């Protein structure tokens, strides 16, 4: 399964590729990168992990998060 890591300062629906940090082959790999960079985004922006097969958000954090 593939996981996408997305992050940014401002969340905008359907922004997608502009905020892509990377694609990872395992949840463990994407989670390691998430934990490494989340401090940069959480306070003033947002960060999330998406399962690329189901298009479901697996993990999310951030002050500027406005999605379910």
Buried (B, 14 or more C-beta within 10 A) or exposed (E): EEBBBBBBEEBEEEEEEEBBBEEBEEBEBBBEBBEEBBEEBBEEBBBBBBBEEEEEBBBBBBEBBEEE
